[in-house]
C-alpha cells in the first residue's frame, strides 16, 4: 500500500512562490500517475497538475504557465513548483499517486495566498 507525506504548504503573498513536495513509501511498483489536486472552501476537489508514466504533463487551465510538476523516480517523489500565486490558488493541496494496484492520497497541505 502506498503512503504519501506532503510538505511545503504555507502562507504567501500574491505573486509569491511555494514548492510542494510529496514523498511516497510502501509497496510501490509501476507508478503510472502522479498528480496534485486542490480543494478550496465550498468547492469540489479539482485536478491541478499531473505527470504520467511516459513523462507527459497536463495542467489545469488556471495554473498553466505558473505551476510546474516534476517527479523523482529514484525516491519516489513528486513536486509542484507554484509561481505567481494568486488568491484564488488558496486551498488544501493533495498529492495522488497511482499504480495498477493502488490509489494513494496524502493528508493534504494548506496553501493560503493573501492579496
Buried (B, 14 or more C-beta within 10 A) or exposed (E): EBBBBBEBBEEBEEEBEBEBBBBBEEEBEEBEBBBBBBBBEEEEBEEBBBBBBEEEBEBBEEBEEBBBBEBEEEEBBBBBBBBEBBEEBBBBBBBBBBBEEBEBBBEBBEBBBEE
